[in-house]
Amino acid sequence: MNKERIHKWLKRIGIWGFLFFLIKGLVWLAVLFGLFKACE
C-alpha cells in the first residue's frame, strides 16, 4: 500500500515537472523570438 502511494506521488510530480519545463521552454522561445523581431 505504501509503495503504491509513493509511486503514484512521484508519477504526479514527474508529469507536473515535465509540464513546468515544457511551458518554461516555450515562454523562453517566445521571448527570444519577440526580441529577434524587435531588432529587425
Summary of the structure (lengths in Angstrom):
residues: 40
radius of gyration: 17.5
end to end distance: 59.5
largest distance: 59.5
contacts: 73
relative contact order: 0.09
helix: 95%
strand: 0%
